[in-house]
Amino acid sequence: MNQAFLDVFGEGAVLFRRGPVDARLLYEQVSPKDRLNSTLESKANYIDFSRAGDLGLTSGPYRYSVGSGEELRRSYGHFVTIWRKFDGEWRMVADMLVRVPGVLSLDVEPDIRETDLLLAETAPASETIDNTVESLIEADSLLIASINFRGGRRAATRFGVDHQRIFVPGMAPGIGNESASIVYGTYMDEQMELSLLDLEPAGAFLAESGESGYTFGTMSVEGSGFNTNYLRYWHYTNAGEWKVAVEVLSPF
């Protein structure tokens, strides 16, 4: 498992523990012997990609198994992985998992029609070519300001695409703006309890074609012990603004 991940990490790849960490360094420090009795299985059921073909996203269920026989332990959840092209090859640059209770089936396949629905919301190339990574970072800040002013549910409605996907711990994914905003609001508004949310951005990338990008970092709630990693995948929409297509949270 260690070598498989090391073989696919791209330049600057991050994983998330108590904040984003260097993915390659993390896996180089894990003893291969610690992985001998474990198995990771996953299957993508959703994909997205930039017009320039330099940025992509996959997500779907995973199953992690440790031990064997009566000692076998399994956990299930969803993964969200960001990919970039380096020298013509896809490389993993960010990956976040969300564990959920119960059992998830891995008998899934991506449906390109769902990807097409998101692409239909995306602004034409003539309106995205001049976008900058700074505008993406600003969108991140505007979302947090909206959460603090409106609450998580209304912010997710306002800043999410119609076909957005939200992943938070212990809950089924919110798919579609209405479902996603309910999931996000239920989780975030309970954590905040009328307190303010602080943002600590750690990185951002904009596709060459300017219509999609991602941001990541940490968020915390003032006066509480709540801290979470975030990974957001954005699309620039026909409304002339950045909106969240996929967001995943991993508290620590």
KEFIDREN-205296 format. One line per field, with one value per residue (C-alpha): residue number from 0; x, y, z; residue in one letter. Coordinates in Angstrom, 2 decimals, padded with zeros to 5 digits. Layout:
N
num = (NUM ...)
px = (X ...)
py = (Y ...)
pz = (Z ...)
residuo = (A ...)
***
This chain:
252
num = (0 1 2 3 4 5 6 7 8 9 10 11 12 13 14 15 16 17 18 19 20 21 22 23 24 25 26 27 28 29 30 31 32 33 34 35 36 37 38 39 40 41 42 43 44 45 46 47 48 49 50 51 52 53 54 55 56 57 58 59 60 61 62 63 64 65 66 67 68 69 70 71 72 73 74 75 76 77 78 79 80 81 82 83 84 85 86 87 88 89 90 91 92 93 94 95 96 97 98 99 100 101 102 103 104 105 106 107 108 109 110 111 112 113 114 115 116 117 118 119 120 121 122 123 124 125 126 127 128 129 130 131 132 133 134 135 136 137 138 139 140 141 142 143 144 145 146 147 148 149 150 151 152 153 154 155 156 157 158 159 160 161 162 163 164 165 166 167 168 169 170 171 172 173 174 175 176 177 178 179 180 181 182 183 184 185 186 187 188 189 190 191 192 193 194 195 196 197 198 199 200 201 202 203 204 205 206 207 208 209 210 211 212 213 214 215 216 217 218 219 220 221 222 223 224 225 226 227 228 229 230 231 232 233 234 235 236 237 238 239 240 241 242 243 244 245 246 247 248 249 250 251)
px = (000.00 002.80 004.56 001.33 000.65 004.25 004.13 001.09 001.73 002.37 004.50 003.25 000.69 -001.07 -003.00 -004.88 -004.19 -004.08 -004.04 -002.59 000.71 003.29 001.83 005.11 006.95 004.08 004.10 007.87 007.78 005.23 006.83 005.75 005.39 002.59 000.67 001.17 -002.06 -004.28 -006.20 -007.69 -010.41 -012.19 -014.27 -015.05 -018.71 -018.22 -015.64 -014.97 -012.25 -011.15 -011.47 -007.69 -007.34 -004.89 -007.16 -009.60 -011.55 -012.74 -014.90 -016.63 -016.86 -013.91 -013.43 -010.42 -009.70 -007.20 -006.40 -007.95 -010.32 -011.92 -009.56 -010.75 -011.90 -013.41 -014.32 -016.18 -016.44 -016.07 -012.94 -012.43 -009.23 -007.85 -005.63 -003.32 -001.41 002.39 004.33 001.22 000.42 -002.31 -000.93 -002.71 -002.29 -004.89 -006.93 -009.42 -011.51 -014.79 -015.66 -019.31 -021.03 -022.39 -021.46 -021.03 -021.20 -018.25 -020.41 -020.59 -019.66 -019.26 -022.12 -020.84 -024.33 -023.77 -020.54 -022.38 -024.90 -022.07 -020.43 -023.75 -023.64 -020.09 -019.42 -018.12 -014.41 -014.67 -015.72 -013.19 -009.88 -008.96 -009.77 -006.98 -006.08 -006.53 -010.22 -010.50 -008.92 -011.29 -014.25 -013.02 -013.09 -016.51 -017.95 -016.70 -018.09 -021.44 -021.39 -020.76 -023.54 -026.16 -025.31 -023.98 -027.17 -027.95 -024.28 -024.11 -027.29 -025.90 -022.38 -023.07 -023.73 -027.08 -025.40 -022.94 -021.73 -021.00 -019.20 -019.13 -018.33 -020.99 -023.57 -024.51 -023.23 -025.44 -025.96 -027.74 -027.99 -030.95 -029.65 -026.08 -027.14 -029.14 -026.17 -023.76 -026.07 -026.88 -023.19 -021.69 -024.44 -024.39 -020.62 -020.68 -023.45 -023.57 -019.76 -017.57 -015.75 -012.08 -010.39 -006.74 -006.15 -003.20 -003.26 -005.11 -004.79 -006.54 -006.89 -005.23 -008.67 -009.82 -013.19 -012.27 -009.88 -009.51 -008.68 -007.76 -006.83 -008.39 -011.36 -011.95 -014.70 -013.82 -014.23 -014.61 -012.44 -013.82 -011.17 -011.58 -009.66 -011.48 -011.03 -013.16 -013.47 -014.89 -016.48 -016.90 -020.57 -022.89 -023.84 -020.38 -019.01 -017.20 -019.40 -018.57 -018.99 -017.55 -016.62 -015.33 -014.59 -012.31 -012.31 -009.33)
py = (000.00 002.41 002.00 002.25 005.68 006.82 005.87 008.07 011.18 014.34 017.35 019.04 016.31 016.66 014.39 015.56 014.81 017.73 019.99 019.27 017.37 016.37 013.14 011.68 012.35 010.81 007.57 007.33 007.32 004.51 001.08 -001.29 -003.99 -001.97 -002.30 -006.03 -007.08 -004.34 -003.89 -000.78 -001.13 001.74 002.51 005.87 006.65 010.32 012.09 015.63 017.25 020.62 021.69 021.96 018.35 019.31 018.95 016.25 014.80 011.32 010.27 007.14 004.52 002.77 -000.23 -000.56 -003.96 -004.87 -008.36 -011.67 -014.33 -013.51 -010.53 -008.92 -005.32 -003.23 000.42 002.17 005.67 007.97 009.35 012.57 012.70 015.60 014.80 016.92 016.19 016.16 015.43 013.88 011.58 011.90 012.28 012.49 015.91 015.87 013.13 013.20 010.42 010.62 007.61 006.61 003.96 000.81 -000.98 000.58 -001.33 -001.03 -002.20 001.26 002.92 006.61 008.07 010.63 012.15 013.51 015.12 016.62 018.26 020.10 021.08 022.55 024.91 025.99 029.29 029.15 029.36 033.00 033.94 031.85 032.28 035.42 033.97 033.99 031.83 034.96 035.06 031.44 032.26 035.21 032.89 030.72 033.74 034.87 031.45 031.62 035.14 033.86 030.95 033.39 035.70 033.28 029.91 026.83 025.74 029.04 029.58 026.16 026.96 030.32 029.20 025.69 024.62 022.97 019.57 019.99 017.16 017.56 014.96 015.25 012.57 010.11 011.13 010.05 012.44 015.39 015.26 018.14 021.67 021.06 017.83 019.14 022.32 020.32 018.03 020.95 023.03 020.17 019.52 023.01 024.90 022.39 022.82 026.60 027.31 031.02 031.34 032.57 030.30 031.04 030.06 029.05 028.57 026.34 026.04 026.62 025.63 026.91 024.86 026.39 026.78 028.86 027.22 024.86 024.75 023.62 025.07 023.41 024.26 024.21 025.81 026.30 027.69 030.39 029.36 025.65 022.63 022.20 022.02 020.53 020.09 021.17 020.36 022.28 021.79 024.83 025.61 029.06 029.13 030.75 033.16 034.72 033.54 030.67 028.05 024.88 021.67 019.28 019.86 017.37 017.94 015.90 017.09 016.63)
pz = (000.00 000.87 -002.45 -004.43 -002.95 -003.28 -006.97 -007.63 -005.50 -007.49 -006.63 -003.46 -002.69 000.66 002.99 006.05 009.69 012.14 009.11 005.66 005.67 003.06 001.62 000.40 003.65 005.62 003.67 003.64 007.45 007.76 008.09 005.28 007.96 009.52 006.26 005.63 007.31 005.88 002.64 001.05 -001.58 -003.32 -006.39 -007.95 -008.59 -009.54 -011.69 -012.89 -014.97 -016.29 -019.91 -020.08 -018.96 -016.21 -013.16 -012.11 -009.20 -008.28 -005.33 -004.16 -001.42 000.21 002.50 004.80 006.34 009.07 010.34 009.32 010.57 013.92 014.23 010.98 011.41 008.63 008.29 005.48 004.14 001.15 -000.49 -002.43 -004.47 -006.50 -009.49 -011.64 -014.82 -014.55 -017.75 -019.28 -016.34 -013.72 -010.19 -006.84 -005.20 -002.41 -000.79 002.08 003.62 005.50 007.64 008.01 010.13 008.53 005.32 001.87 -001.38 -003.76 -006.66 -008.23 -011.52 -012.43 -014.46 -016.95 -017.08 -013.56 -014.72 -017.69 -015.34 -013.57 -016.85 -018.00 -015.01 -015.86 -017.62 -021.21 -021.92 -023.00 -019.44 -017.52 -019.30 -017.33 -013.89 -011.34 -008.37 -006.24 -007.19 -006.05 -002.69 -002.32 -002.95 -000.07 002.24 001.01 001.79 005.39 005.78 004.52 007.00 009.84 008.66 007.33 008.89 007.16 005.45 003.74 002.85 001.19 -000.74 -001.86 -002.74 -004.02 -007.59 -008.27 -008.40 -005.55 -003.29 000.41 002.56 006.36 008.99 010.05 007.44 003.94 001.25 000.42 -003.34 -005.03 -003.66 -001.37 000.15 000.37 002.15 004.70 005.39 005.64 007.79 010.14 010.71 010.74 012.53 015.38 015.71 015.63 018.16 017.23 017.36 014.52 012.11 011.41 008.15 007.76 004.02 003.13 -000.65 -003.90 -007.55 -010.67 -013.86 -016.90 -018.51 -015.53 -014.87 -012.04 -009.11 -005.54 -002.14 001.14 004.70 008.17 009.88 013.59 015.78 018.28 021.90 021.19 020.47 016.96 014.23 010.80 007.58 004.43 000.76 -001.75 -005.49 -007.29 -010.65 -012.17 -013.11 -015.63 -012.83 -013.19 -009.84 -008.16 -006.52 -004.61 -006.60 -003.98 -000.34 002.19 005.90 008.18 011.83 014.13)
residuo = (M N Q A F L D V F G E G A V L F R R G P V D A R L L Y E Q V S P K D R L N S T L E S K A N Y I D F S R A G D L G L T S G P Y R Y S V G S G E E L R R S Y G H F V T I W R K F D G E W R M V A D M L V R V P G V L S L D V E P D I R E T D L L L A E T A P A S E T I D N T V E S L I E A D S L L I A S I N F R G G R R A A T R F G V D H Q R I F V P G M A P G I G N E S A S I V Y G T Y M D E Q M E L S L L D L E P A G A F L A E S G E S G Y T F G T M S V E G S G F N T N Y L R Y W H Y T N A G E W K V A V E V L S P F)
***
